[in-house]
Amino acid sequence: MKNYKEILKMAVENEVEAHEFYKDAAEKIEDKTLKSTFKELAEEEKKHEMILKSYFDKKQDEMKFDETKDYKVAETVEEQKLSTDMSFKDAIALAMKKEQEAMDMYQQFANASEEEQQKQTFLELVKMEKGHKTRLEDIYTNAAFAEVW
């Protein structure tokens, strides 16, 4: 398994990729609300990149993210393909799936870790991604089931 710095470097790269995905999505989508949502998500990923870099540069000692409830909404929706005319609900479903994939990857790394520091780092990264996913699930349920509210 990789050392701590390599893990953080990989996590930073994942955040950069997520930032680029959301930024590209914002540029391709025509719906103004969706465009704004994806721009906001891109900025959030950029902030997470900076947070992870601060751990990498030792500006922060211990990685801690707040625990959030996992409503498992992402697991119940089909993955969508990015398109210029996709619905708001489908776009959020796509974003939820991306966050779920990242969360699952870090969980698998935590399970495979033999060193406690590595394991804890991966578990904190799971929490970070779960926070993203929970936020998107909230947006999704409000959009998909607006008639309930």
RALINPE-V188198 format. One record per pair of residues at least 12 apart in sequence whose C-alpha atoms are under 7 Angstrom apart, sorted by the first residue. I is the first residue (numbers start at 1). J is the second residue. Records with the same first field share a line. If there is no record, write none. Layout:
I->J / J
This chain:
1->113
4->118
5->56
8->52 / 56
12->49 / 52 / 53
15->45 / 46 / 48 / 49
16->46 / 49
18->45
19->42 / 45 / 46
22->38 / 39 / 41 / 42
23->38 / 39 / 42
25->38
26->38 / 39
28->84
29->83 / 84 / 85
30->84 / 85
34->88
63->121 / 124
64->124
65->124 / 127 / 128
66->127
67->127
68->130 / 131
70->130 / 134
71->134
73->137
74->93 / 96 / 97 / 100 / 137
77->93
79->93 / 94 / 97
80->93 / 94
89->140 / 143 / 144
92->136 / 140
93->140
96->133 / 136 / 137
99->129 / 132 / 133
100->133
102->129
103->126 / 129 / 130
106->122 / 123 / 125 / 126
107->122 / 123 / 126
109->122
110->122 / 123
